[in-house]
Amino acid sequence: VVDPAGDWWGGVLEEDTAEAERALLVELWSVLDGFDQVLAWNGDRFDFPVLWSRSKRHGILVHAPTLLWLDYLSLFRRMNTTAESGDEKQSFELGRVATAVLGETKADLDASKSWEFWAAGGADRERLFEYNVRDSDLMRLIEGRTGYADLHQEVCRVCSTLPDSRGLDGTNYVEGYL
């Protein structure tokens, strides 16, 4: 979790047990309790459903509906109508967007092998952790450069809709404004 100031919290699953996963999830929900809005790159298709289903599986009662869940990939795609580079227009993969917008890259790690890195422990597990922190921070830096989440929030305020992923639907903008 990276906040707008760049301060972050992160946890690592200490062992492959239900108890360890539950403890990590409880701690994460405690951290998220300090926020109104949660952003994740491709969050609607991966991060959010996984977080909710794993929490439900462990019987963790959370107030997910009280948070605004915004898929930053969907927001970026919607707002990025004036892409300048060909790469930015062709791919919305976080690494390519970070390179196009910031001139920065993701950490060098094959994310398809996340389990192997975690299972190896030690330095490999630390590299996986740093990879995830870097991804979170890249989103913060992209937002700092583009201001898309702030713009979305203001449009939603004017149009009387919530600044979450559902609020990205242009119909909500129009109907709410009318």
N, C-alpha and C positions, 0 to 999 in steps of 0.2 A: 504494500500500500504506500503510495507516494502522494503527499499532499501538494497543493499549489506552490508552497514555499520550497519544496524539494526535500522536506523532512520525510523519512520513511520508517515503516515498520515491516519486518519480515519474519516469518517463522519457517522452520524446516521440520518436516516429519522426521522424528527421531528414530522411529522403528516402524516396521510394516505390521502394525496391529490396529485393531479397531479402537482401542483405548487411546493410542497416540494420535490417530486421525481425529477422534472426537475432541481431544484436548486442543489440538491445533485449530480446529474449526471454532470451538468456543472462544479461543483467544482472538481469532480473526473477527468474529462477530462483535466481540467487545471493542475492537479497534474501529470497525465500521460504524459502530453506534455513535461515534463522534462526528459523523458526516451526514449530509443531507442527500448527496448524490454520489453514485459510484459509476466510474467510467472504466471500460475495458475494451481493448481492441478485439473485435469480433465477439464481444461479450454475449450477445443474444444467441449466438450459435454454439458457444462453448462455455466460457467462464461462468456465466450466470446460471444456466441450467445445471452444470456440474456442482457448483456451490450449493444450490438449493436442494438438489437430489441427495448429495452426500450428507447435508445437514439433516434432511428428513430421515434418511436411513439411520442416523445416529440418535434420532429423537430430540434433536436440538430445536427448541421452539424459538423461532426468530420472527422479527417484525419486518420481513423483507418488503411488504407493500408500503411501509412508511418511508422507504428510501426510493430515490429516483434512480433507475437503472438505465444508463445510456451507453449504447454500443457506439464507441468512438469511431470505429471503422465506418459504420453507416452514416454517422454525422459527417465525417470527413468526405466521404463519397458524395453526399448531398450538397455540401457547401463548397466543394472544390470544383467549381464549374469553370474556373479560369486557369487550369493547369498550364504551366509554362513549358515543361519538358515532356518529351515523348514517354520517358520511363514513368513519370507520374501519372500520365493518362492511361498507360497500359496495365499497370499493376497497383493494387491497393494493399500489397503485402507491407507490413510495418517497416521492414528494413528498407524497401525501395522508397516508401514515403519519407522516412527519416532522412535518407540520402538526398532526395529531391528538395525537401523543405529545409533541412538543417545542415546538409553537407556532412552528416554523421552516420555511423553505421551501428548495426546491432552487434552484440557480443558474438564472437566466433564460436558457435556451438551447434551441433546437429540436434535440434530439438526433437526430432523423431526418435532419438535414443535417450530421452529423458530418464526413463526407468533405469537403463543401464548406468547412466551417470549417478543417479541416486543410489542404486544398489552397490556401486563400487565404493561409495563413502569417501571420506577424506577430501583430497583436493578436487576430485571429480564432482562430489556433492557440492562443494563450495563453488565451483565453476557454474553449476546448474543454478544455484541460488543467485549468483551475480548476474547470470543471463536474465533471470526473471526480474531482478531489480532494474537492470538496464532497460528492458522492454517497458516497464512501468514508467521509468524516468523519461524515455523517449516520447511517450504520449504526453507527458507534462510539458516537455520542451516544444513539441509540435503545437500544443495548445497555446503556449506562450508566444509562439511565432504567428499563429493564424488567428487566434481568438475565436475559433468556431464555437466552442461550448458557451462562451460568454454571449456570442451573437444569438445562438440558439435559445439561450435562457431569456434574452431580451425579446426576441420574436415571440416566444411562448407567453411571456408576460403580457405583451400587447394583444395577443390572440386568445388569451384566457385558456391556455392548454398547459399541460405539465411538460417540463423540459426533460422528458425521458425518451426512450426509443420510440414509443408510440406517438409522441409529440412530433416526431420527424415527418409524419404523414402530412403532406401538403393540404389535404382535406381538413385536417384538424385546425390548421392555421386559418383557412378561409372561414370555416363554420364558426370557429371561436371568435374571430374578428367581427363577423357579421352579428 
